[in-house]
């Protein structure tokens, strides 16, 4: 009975982890540039003294779905979407460099260029600060030009350039804050081949209908594993009762 209980218990644990990942995906269905998480497990023999007579469920390496999200036209001059592969460098809450596809940019009360999550966007020399201006233009290569207040209509001064990177996808991991980082934690160099599309935002790549179907499937799977544990308990009690009768 202990084998059956062990298999059901480990399976229920992995199903609970998959439910958490799927719930997080569903919660970010409207988050610009979000990349959904993938969770899977496989059967793994339990090795130790003697023969591997027990099998448990083991989480595979966490994966990220890097498929593109839908492009949405906004008409906002500060909104940008990445054309093809690449990421925008931002300053994470811990002060280190991280990467995101989120392009719903804005200027906060302190004059910093931030994304929709309030994270500062990085340029050539750190976070990009926008001085008082009459107009802001973002070029396809990430170059930021501003028209100073009171300047002539054609006077556009280059201020900074958004840091755009293109690290190998296999080297990226997602943190609990939803931001991407390289496995070694080292900042990536700017890549001139990454370009932007102005006036558009890339949506989340989460399939809401698919996530809801997955939620139902995982819920039923978890209930089945709990029933297996209950059955193992009843069988154990029945076996103990029969032994007492003997």
Buried (B, 14 or more C-beta within 10 A) or exposed (E): BEEBBBBBBBBBBBBEBBBEBBBBBBEBBEBBBBBBBBBEBEEBEEEEEEEEEBBBBEBEEEEBEEEBBEEEEBEBEBBBBBBEBBBBBBBBEEEEBBBBBBBBBBBEEEEBBBBBBEBBBBBEEEBBBBEEBEEBBBBEBBBBBBBBEEBEEEEBEEBBBBBBBBBEEEEBBBEEEBBBBBEEEEBBEBBEEBBBBBBBBBBBBBBEEEBEEBBEEBEEBBEEBBEBBEBBEEEBEEEEEEEEEE
